[in-house]
Amino acid sequence: MTEVLFFIEVVVAGLLAGTMYSLVALGFVLIYKASSTFNFAQGAMVFFAVLAFVGFMELGLPFSLAFVVTVLLMVLVGFCTERMVLNPLMNQSEDTLLMATIGLGFVLEGLAQAAWGVEVRRLDLGIGDFPIEWIIDVFGLFVSALDLTAGIVAAVLIIGLALIFKYTRMGLGLRAVADDPGAASSIGIPLKNIMLLVWSAAGVVALVAGMMWGARAGVQFALVDLALKALPVLIIGGFSSIPGAIIGGLIIGATEKVLEVYLGPFFGGAIEGWAPYVLAIFFLLYRPEGLFGEKIIRRV
Amino acid sequence: MTIERNFPIGEPVLEVKNISLRFGGVKAITDSSFSVLKHEIKAIIGPNGAGKSSLLNCINGIYQPQEGSIAFKGEVLGKITPNLIAQKGISRTFQNLALFKRMSVLDNILVGRRLHMNSNFLQVAFQLPKARSEEKVNHGLQKKVELGRALATEADFLMLDEPMAGMNVEEKREMCRFILKVNDEIGTTMVLIEHDMGVVMDISDNVVVLDYGKIIADGPPDEVRANQEVIDAYLGVSHD
């Protein structure tokens, strides 16, 4: 019985960690939907956002105010990106945009460190990374409070965004822009506003993801690389699907934890680091469009 | 033959004055002027590469001509983006189909309408296929959907870039009827680029002829057809 309980515990911990991957992946999906480009700057945005948030807190702003100010800052970043990067590169190839996002990433990393310094910071959200007692009492499972909070926040954010894009005029506009920007603007959809909205949304998602990861691992430069973990999530879920980002994250989270616990000892541990990529390679071999992505059809 | 029209042709609604458009050293349009009258159907014709689509793109705000001005309903447009043009009541279709492929046929039109209705009801009411626009929907219908989307924005000025490209005779005839019907019933002013001279002569009130980025004729179909310069442009002329 304890064996089964332990397995469930591992899976639950994995799923909750997976929602945090989903959060990061969500930022990529938003941009990919609007610009058909992989936003290499997403990791830098996570770092930039959470570092600014911590910085504002250190300046003495209360939690909520610091959050609002950082959200505004991320909207500003979105605005500047639209004006200075996307707009001048309009109608350029997707490869050009991709390169531009790499550059944008460097700029954001540099700006963040220039403004707030390079040392690792602690972020205390007031939620400890320890098991919740009533869950131990009722289910006999050890579930971290921080994991659970992160899971819930991620779920709310993801469901909210999915609903917005499915059912609002703005969302319909976004889908139209994703399909054919020229046609979309010809029927009166303001491209600039859509881009601004999407990049701002990606910025806010980056902030939330950064706060969750920062609370766990410290606010530091390594957060940029963490965004790479979103890559296998996207390969499994599909680059343009919000549900795909969720499911992909959950699959990666659960798989890596289970593998770590049960297979880890045979490899000398730390297989969490590479197991997701192995999984991603299998997907690339057998289902390259991901679980929810569009089938890639090329006419010859 | 004069037929009573529900919307008689009126004053100029669009005035293009002396516009020139260059791409680097390439002159796409040179010092061209013409106007479009309210409620008329105006065709733009000319050999390939004459600058027809560029002209539409200037009116549409995709390109900004280096010289000259474009005025719509008495207002000079200046530097303007396509989405603002659409809000002023000018809509268009594209030479190559530009439908939202991931949406159903109905949603494509609804996006134009910018409305959110219960699409199932409309689907049944109009018997529209539920298929995504790129699947199972023939080319002729796709062209019509694009036109429907442009109309759904409630534009009163429509620009059609080769609305009948790739259609067979039957589909062309139906499209012509549709264009005439829209013009007759809701009075939409239309500018269309078309290569099928039979179609152009049949449905347009006036024809503008472009050659090498210059307007060489502008007038009723019969007049234009008899114009020597137009005949030369189309058939070629020996330079000796």
Interface residues (C-beta under 8 A of the other chain):
Chain A: Y167 R169 L172 G173 R175 A176 A178 D179 D180 G182 A183 A184 S185 S186 I187 G188 I189 P190 L191 K192 E294
Chain B: N60 I62 T81 P82 N83 L84 A86 Q87 S91 R92 F94 A98 L99 F100 K101 R102 M103 D107 V111 G112 R114 H116 E146 R149 A150 A152 T153
